[in-house]
Structures are given as structure tokens and as C-alpha cells.
């Protein structure tokens, strides 16, 4: 099984021999946006620009800025450690400071995993 965002990765990550799940079709919602806690709960298929549009209503943003921001999904960004040209100032998608995620929950065929 293989989870896919929008296939915008430049190293061919979306090309694989597996059953592919395209999260961008049905799992693309912002579940919660709490500006006081600077917290967003999103599904893996949400496109980065959709999250930014909602966050900017509260003078917030999401730091990593890949060139494909109008098409890439948060799930794909996590899987590929996306960052963009501004990563030195705004951070990348990786588990070091400044890490933009409070936690990530992934569901696998036989178990669930929570990364905090």
C-alpha cells in the first residue's frame, strides 16, 4: 500500500509498485483551526494553499514553502520532508526545531501510530 499526495515530488516518490491511495480526492479537509493555540488539524490531502488561506485570516501561516505550494498536500509534504527556498527562516517539515507539527497520527494495516 502506498499513500499519495498530489504527486508533485521531484524525485519520483509517487511512482511505486503498490496499491495507491490518493488522499487528495476525499481526505482534504481542515478539521480544526485554533488561532489562539496556533493549531490546525488537517487531513493528509489538504493542499498547502488552502491551509494558508484559512490561516492568513488570523495572521498566521504554515512555514515550509515548496514551489508546488498551490498543488502539494500536507501528507505528501510530511512524507517528503518538503521545505522550499525559505526553509532556513521558516522551517522545513522534519522533526527538529522549529518543528511545525504537534503530532502526526498515521494508520497502518495492523496498527495505528502516533508521532508526538
Protein Blocks (a to p, Z undefined) as FASTA:
>chain_A
ZZdfehpafnlpmgccdddddfklmmmccfbdcfknopacddfklcfklmmmmmmmnopa
cfbacfklmmpcfklmmmnopnbjmlmmnopaddbdcdfbfbdcdddfkbccddZZ
